[in-house]
């Protein structure tokens, strides 16, 4: 969901109500997508394994374990909803920071 959330942030940046559009640097996005997110995955591989994890895995080609018809649509909706929260939160932080900066430095403009 990290890639989807970042894509939402990039899409929402021009849609902000402030006139200052947050700049999305190319190097920063490259580091986020190609370095930070994979390192988070590597940290998960370094955790201790569960000794009984293979006992809970269903056997291969088990006919009783099937996906329902709407499983793909539900999965995509779940991923989008999970990715939407950080993207919207970034926009709210931008608006709050912009408001505080306007109050601190441009008080005459607001009055």
C-alpha angles and dihedrals in degrees: 000000000000093000092046092048092050090049089053090051091052091048094047096049096081090043094063119123091225120086091229108082113202110246114235105207117216095223092048092052091047091051091046096049101035103032115020100044094046090048089055088054091049090053089057090054090054094060122101116276125238108246094212098043094107091054090063095049113101117239118268117274092010107174093203093065107072135147120246123242097259096042096107094049091047091049093051091048091050092050092049093049092048091048094045096066097063091043093052091043090056090053091049091050089051092052093047092048091047090051093050092048091050091051092046100044109016104039092138090057091055096049 
